[in-house]
Amino acid sequence: MKRKRKKQSTQKSYTCKIFGLIVAITVIAVSGGILLKRTITESPENTLMEYMNHIEKKEYEVMYTMIDSDEKVYLTKEEYIQRNSKIYEGIEVSDIKISHVTVKEKKADTVTLSYETSCNTIAGTIQFDNMAELKKTKQGYKLVWQDSLIFPDLESDDKISVTTSKAERGEILDRDGKMLAGKGVATSVGIIPGKLEDRNVSIEKIAELLEIDVETINNKLTAKWVKEDSFVPIETIPKVEEIDLMKIQPEEKTLEEQDCQNKLLEIPGVMLSDVEVRTYELGEAAAHLIGYVQSVTAEDLENHPGEGYSAESVIGRSGVEKLYEKQLKGKDGCDIKILDSDGEVKEVLASIFKEDGMDIRLTIDSDLQKSLYEQFKEDPGCSVAMNPYTGEVLALVSTPSYDNNEFIRGLSSEKWTSLNEDEKKPLYNRFRQVWCPGSTFKPVVAGIGLKTESIDPKEDFGNEGLAWQKDSSWGSYQVTTLHEYEPVIMKNAIIYSDNIYFAKAALKIGSENFMNTLNEIGFNQDMPFEIAMQESTYSNTDKIETEIQLADSGYGQGQILVNPLHLASIYTSFLNEGNMIKPYLKYKEEASGETWIENAFSKENVEEIMQGVEGVVNDPEGTGYAAHRDDILLAGKTGTAELKATKEDTSGKEIGWFSVFTADKSVDKPILLISMVENVKGIGGSGYVVKKDATVLDEYFEE
């Protein structure tokens, strides 16, 4: 019995020892219902390392448990947490590394360690040598607290100062150096609460004039920092310039804005002040191209660690602002200093110099961009323009559009909803998409027929009237065309835009030749252009499936989908001895054409095609004759693509196209312009687009 009791006693003793060891190893700090745990070791080196490991995790309460209790008489937990959190989080410390930890001095109950520290901060890397004293207690080693644990020369009365100098975001410029995006001035509408009269009525009137919610205003006025004499910014609105008001006929929008501001100033307590903002000079005319910036979010900061973003930064959200974000953003300057009790600089811990963002100069012609927008702003569609010899992109327009300045000033939820729900889709970037090209594709098919030696340009395909089918295997399906003419040769087929000729041509070429050549000239591949464009395709599957689909593809229907800029690049081959020129957007001082696809067609091929496309614009019977000029030789091709749900559908849309270009290389301002309107049914078909482009070209050549 004694042995048994002795055994039980021994087991109890072991249990107590194990329990005591667990208690000795684990310290639990309870604060706000959260359990914080740390492991105590007998090694002063490990204690120091563990303490430092808690800093990045912001586990200041755990760190406080590692401080010797004698020090806590002079330093409360709240004071400790405030001191450490304010410094470490203020300098955005990360990647703390402790190395070369050695015992410098050892006494009966204390150990002094020396060590090296490096860490990343908002102002770059900080490296220093330091010392730490640890006291041996019943709970293991504890740190003897001193402010120098943070930085060697930091004393209790010192402060850490972080000063930043904001980098200027680079400007976006057009080819002539005109600003497309850069510093501008807007008007900040603010309220001084103490001067408001009849508060509720005044706030309702302000909300009505600014087209915002009363709740939005009240939320801003009740912020904790607001005092009776504070200027509380409510909304940023366009600044009305005196020069705009002094015009003989000021724009209606300018007069409306002026009237609104006058009414706001009549309300006691409302003040207007100038504020610097990012400004987009062309607004709606280039919104899809230039894009806009917005304040960074927590997600942005998480996705771009170590890239110099802070809560006050902006980031490019779309367009060129996003495309060249790294070059435009610049790098903020920052200093981290220790200041003594008198506010004097005691030590500079880290410093990085401010680097302003780079200016980005584009090949864009602002006047052409604006002119195209003004012509087509009410029409869902797009336009692209380029120099066909150098590849410089002169315009990229998507309509209808939105004012990217509104994103800078602050877009109301109502405005955002209206933009998203607008059936014309003003936020949709159409020049990046692919569209059914209709008859603008016929010169391309002519080029394929000549390249594959499937077609003799002088061969008369015969007059089939206005409808044709290969044979009875097509059932009731027929290819229709609008004009009869003779002889039915390639040149005339292009001029008269003959669907039947090009349906026959596609069948002569054959699906394999047709698909292979399209692949050779950029179909089913990414365009080598700064802005990502959707790939042009010739089928919804991996091939042209049927004879009828092939015939329809011959005149730009079937399942042919082309990006407008890609189509423009193909057209450059007609002016460059068969070589397709690579388009580009970032300006070069010495512009010279870079070949994207060599020998897309032969020199002899394009000479044959040019006879037809010149006739389209210059022959009175040509479908593009409305753009004819006596001073400059133009060439081009119109196109109307029918979008039907079924063959019998009569309510489908008709996409209208016009591709037009200067045919003489000696012209002072060479241009290749392609415009597309999503639905021209009932408004003149492709002729509607021709007339608008003719007006744009008039303005372009008169500059």
Long-range contacts (C-beta under 8 A, 24 or more apart in sequence): 24-139, 24-140, 27-65, 27-139, 29-61, 29-62, 29-64, 29-65, 31-61, 36-61, 36-62, 36-65, 37-62, 38-62, 38-65, 38-66, 40-139, 40-140, 40-141, 41-140, 41-141, 42-140, 42-141, 43-141, 44-103, 44-111, 44-113, 44-134, 44-136, 44-141, 45-101, 45-113, 47-134, 47-140, 47-141, 47-142, 47-143, 48-98, 48-101, 48-113, 48-115, 48-132, 48-134, 48-143, 49-98, 49-101, 51-143, 52-96, 52-98, 52-117, 53-96, 55-84, 55-88, 55-93, 55-96, 56-93, 56-94, 56-95, 56-96, 58-85, 58-88, 58-89, 60-84, 60-85, 66-142, 66-143, 67-142, 67-143, 67-144, 67-145, 68-135, 68-137, 68-142, 68-143, 68-144, 68-145, 69-137, 69-142, 70-135, 71-144, 71-145, 75-145, 80-145, 83-147, 84-150, 86-160, 87-150, 87-160, 88-150, 90-160, 90-162, 91-121, 91-122, 91-123, 91-160, 91-162, 91-336, 91-350, 92-121, 92-122, 93-119, 93-120, 93-121, 94-119, 94-120, 94-121, 95-119, 95-120, 104-131, 109-135, 109-136, 110-134, 110-135, 110-136, 110-144, 111-136, 111-141, 120-306, 121-336, 121-349, 121-350, 122-162, 122-164, 122-310, 122-334, 122-336, 123-162, 123-334, 123-335, 123-336, 123-349, 123-350, 123-351, 123-352, 124-334, 124-350, 124-351, 124-352, 125-350, 126-336, 126-349, 126-350, 128-152, 151-338, 151-347, 151-349, 153-338, 153-346, 153-347, 154-338, 155-340, 157-340, 157-341, 158-338, 158-339, 158-340, 158-341, 158-346, 159-338, 159-339, 160-336, 160-337, 160-338, 160-339, 160-349, 161-335, 161-336, 161-337, 161-338, 161-339, 162-334, 162-335, 162-336, 163-334, 163-335, 163-337, 164-310, 164-332, 164-333, 164-334, 165-332, 165-333, 165-334, 165-354, 166-312, 166-332, 166-354, 167-329, 167-330, 167-331, 167-332, 167-333, 167-354, 167-355, 167-356, 167-357, 168-330, 168-356, 168-357, 169-278, 169-293, 169-314, 169-328, 169-329, 169-330, 169-357, 170-324, 170-327, 170-328, 170-329, 170-330, 170-356, 170-357, 170-358, 170-359, 170-360, 171-359, 171-360, 172-290, 172-320, 172-321, 172-324, 172-328, 172-359, 172-360, 172-362, 173-359, 173-360, 173-361, 173-362, 173-587, 174-361, 174-362, 174-364, 174-365, 174-366, 174-369, 175-361, 175-362, 175-363, 175-364, 175-365, 175-392, 175-394, 175-587, 176-365, 176-366, 177-361, 178-281, 178-366, 179-279, 179-281, 180-280, 180-281, 180-282, 180-286, 180-290, 180-320, 180-362, 180-364, 180-366, 181-278, 181-279, 181-280, 181-281, 181-290, 181-320, 181-321, 182-278, 182-279, 182-281, 183-276, 183-278, 183-279, 184-276, 184-277, 184-278, 184-279, 184-281, 185-239, 185-274, 185-275, 185-276, 185-277, 185-279, 186-236, 186-237, 186-238, 186-239, 186-274, 186-275, 186-277, 186-279, 186-408, 186-409, 187-236, 187-237, 187-238, 187-239, 187-240, 187-261, 187-272, 187-273, 187-274, 187-275, 188-233, 188-235, 188-236, 188-272, 188-273, 188-274, 188-275, 189-233, 189-234, 189-235, 189-236, 189-237, 189-264, 189-270, 189-271, 189-272, 190-231, 190-232, 190-233, 190-234, 190-270, 190-271, 190-272, 190-273, 191-217, 191-221, 191-231, 191-232, 191-234, 191-269, 191-270, 191-271, 192-228, 192-229, 192-230, 192-231, 192-232, 192-269, 192-271, 193-221, 193-226, 193-227, 193-228, 193-230, 193-232, 193-269, 194-227, 194-228, 194-229, 194-269, 195-268, 195-269, 196-268, 196-269, 197-268, 197-269, 202-267, 202-268, 202-269, 202-270, 205-267, 206-234, 206-264, 206-267, 206-270, 209-260, 209-263, 209-264, 210-234, 210-235, 210-237, 210-264, 211-412, 211-414, 211-415, 212-412, 231-271, 231-273, 233-275, 235-409, 235-410, 236-275, 236-277, 236-408, 236-409, 236-410, 237-261, 237-409, 238-405, 238-409, 239-274, 277-408, 277-409, 278-314, 278-408, 279-405, 279-408, 280-403, 280-404, 280-405, 280-408, 281-366, 282-366, 282-369, 282-370, 282-373, 283-403, 283-404, 283-405, 284-373, 284-377, 284-400, 284-401, 284-402, 284-403, 284-404, 285-369, 285-370, 285-372, 285-373, 285-374, 285-397, 285-401, 286-364, 286-366, 286-369, 286-370, 286-373, 286-397, 287-319, 287-401, 287-402, 287-403, 287-404, 288-318, 288-319, 288-396, 288-397, 288-398, 288-401, 288-429, 288-430, 288-431, 289-319, 289-320, 289-364, 289-369, 289-396, 289-397, 289-398, 290-319, 290-320, 290-321, 290-404, 291-316, 291-317, 291-318, 291-319, 291-320, 291-321, 291-322, 291-323, 291-404, 292-316, 292-317, 292-318, 292-319, 292-321, 292-404, 292-407, 292-408, 293-317, 293-321, 293-407, 293-408, 294-407, 308-332, 317-407, 319-404, 319-531, 320-360, 320-362, 320-585, 323-530, 323-531, 324-358, 324-360, 327-357, 327-358, 327-360, 328-357, 328-358, 328-360, 329-357, 330-354, 330-355, 330-356, 330-357, 330-358, 331-355, 360-586, 361-586, 361-587, 362-585, 362-586, 362-587, 363-387, 363-392, 363-393, 363-394, 363-584, 363-585, 363-586, 363-587, 363-591, 364-393, 364-394, 364-395, 364-396, 364-585, 365-394, 365-395, 365-700, 367-699, 367-700, 367-703, 368-394, 368-395, 368-671, 368-696, 368-700, 369-394, 369-395, 369-396, 369-397, 371-696, 371-699, 371-700, 372-397, 372-675, 372-696, 373-397, 373-399, 373-401, 375-692, 375-693, 375-695, 375-696, 376-675, 376-677, 376-692, 377-401, 379-677, 379-678, 380-424, 380-425, 380-430, 380-677, 380-678, 380-679, 381-430, 381-675, 381-676, 381-677, 381-678, 382-430, 382-431, 382-433, 382-564, 382-675, 382-676, 383-431, 383-564, 383-673, 383-674, 383-675, 383-676, 383-693, 384-431, 384-564, 384-565, 384-568, 384-673, 384-674, 385-568, 385-671, 385-672, 385-673, 385-674, 386-565, 386-568, 386-569, 386-572, 386-583, 386-671, 386-672, 387-591, 387-670, 387-671, 387-672, 388-568, 388-571, 388-572, 388-575, 388-576, 388-581, 388-661, 388-662, 388-670, 388-671, 388-672, 389-572, 389-575, 389-576, 389-581, 389-593, 389-665, 389-670, 390-581, 390-591, 390-592, 390-593, 391-572, 391-581, 391-582, 391-583, 391-584, 391-591, 391-593, 391-594, 391-596, 392-583, 392-584, 392-587, 392-591, 393-529, 393-565, 393-583, 393-584, 393-585, 394-671, 395-673, 396-431, 396-531, 396-565, 397-431, 398-428, 398-429, 398-430, 398-431, 399-430, 400-424, 400-425, 400-426, 401-426, 402-426, 402-427, 430-676, 430-678, 431-533, 431-564, 431-565, 432-531, 432-532, 432-533, 432-534, 432-563, 433-534, 433-563, 434-534, 434-535, 434-536, 434-537, 434-561, 434-562, 434-563, 435-561, 435-562, 435-563, 435-564, 435-641, 435-655, 435-676, 436-556, 436-557, 436-560, 436-561, 436-562, 436-641, 436-643, 436-655, 437-556, 437-560, 437-561, 437-562, 437-567, 437-639, 437-641, 437-657, 438-555, 438-556, 438-557, 438-639, 438-640, 438-641, 438-642, 438-655, 438-657, 438-686, 439-497, 439-499, 439-555, 439-556, 439-623, 439-637, 439-638, 439-639, 439-640, 439-641, 439-657, 439-686, 440-556, 440-567, 440-637, 440-638, 440-639, 440-657, 440-658, 440-659, 440-674, 441-555, 441-556, 441-560, 441-562, 441-567, 441-639, 442-493, 442-494, 442-497, 442-502, 442-554, 442-555, 442-556, 442-637, 442-639, 443-494, 443-571, 443-574, 443-609, 443-612, 443-613, 443-637, 444-521, 444-567, 444-570, 445-502, 445-505, 445-506, 445-509, 445-553, 445-554, 445-555, 445-556, 446-490, 446-493, 446-494, 446-502, 446-505, 446-608, 446-609, 446-612, 447-573, 447-600, 447-601, 447-605, 447-606, 447-609, 448-509, 448-513, 448-514, 448-517, 448-518, 449-490, 449-505, 449-508, 449-509, 450-601, 450-602, 450-604, 450-605, 450-608, 450-609, 451-517, 451-601, 451-602, 451-605, 452-509, 452-513, 452-517, 454-505, 454-508, 454-509, 454-510, 454-513, 455-490, 455-505, 455-508, 455-509, 457-489, 457-490, 457-491, 457-608, 458-489, 458-490, 459-489, 460-486, 460-487, 460-488, 460-489, 461-488, 461-489, 461-493, 461-500, 461-501, 461-504, 461-505, 462-488, 463-488, 464-488, 464-500, 467-500, 468-500, 468-503, 468-504, 470-507, 470-547, 470-551, 473-547, 474-547, 474-548, 477-548, 477-647, 479-503, 479-551, 479-552, 479-555, 483-621, 485-621, 490-608, 490-609, 490-612, 491-608, 491-611, 491-612, 491-615, 492-612, 492-615, 493-612, 494-609, 494-612, 494-613, 494-615, 494-616, 494-637, 495-612, 495-615, 495-616, 495-619, 495-621, 495-622, 495-623, 496-621, 496-623, 497-616, 497-623, 497-637, 497-638, 497-639, 499-555, 502-554, 502-555, 503-551, 503-552, 503-554, 503-555, 504-551, 504-554, 505-554, 506-550, 506-551, 506-553, 506-554, 506-555, 507-547, 507-550, 507-551, 507-554, 509-554, 510-550, 511-543, 511-544, 511-550, 514-538, 514-544, 514-550, 514-553, 515-539, 515-543, 515-544, 520-597, 520-600, 521-570, 521-573, 521-580, 521-597, 521-600, 522-566, 522-569, 522-570, 522-580, 522-596, 522-597, 527-563, 527-565, 527-566, 527-569, 527-583, 528-582, 528-596, 529-565, 529-582, 529-583, 529-584, 529-585, 530-584, 530-585, 530-586, 531-585, 533-563, 533-565, 533-566, 534-563, 535-563, 536-561, 536-562, 536-563, 536-566, 536-567, 537-561, 556-639, 556-641, 557-641, 557-642, 564-674, 564-676, 567-659, 567-674, 568-659, 568-672, 568-674, 569-596, 570-600, 571-659, 571-661, 571-672, 571-674, 572-672, 573-597, 573-600, 573-601, 573-606, 574-601, 574-606, 574-609, 574-610, 574-613, 574-635, 574-661, 575-606, 575-661, 575-663, 575-665, 575-672, 577-603, 577-606, 578-602, 578-603, 578-605, 578-606, 610-635, 610-663, 613-637, 613-663, 614-663, 617-660, 623-686, 623-687, 623-690, 624-658, 624-660, 624-690, 626-687, 626-690, 626-691, 626-694, 627-658, 627-660, 627-690, 627-691, 627-693, 627-694, 627-697, 629-697, 629-701, 631-701, 632-662, 632-664, 632-667, 632-701, 633-662, 633-663, 633-664, 633-667, 634-660, 634-661, 634-662, 634-663, 634-697, 635-660, 635-661, 635-663, 636-660, 636-661, 638-686, 638-687, 638-689, 638-690, 639-686, 640-680, 640-685, 640-686, 653-678, 653-679, 653-681, 654-679, 654-680, 654-681, 654-685, 655-679, 655-680, 656-680, 656-685, 656-686, 656-688, 656-689, 657-686, 657-689, 658-686, 658-689, 658-690, 658-693, 660-690, 660-693, 660-697, 669-700, 669-701, 669-703, 671-697, 671-700, 673-697
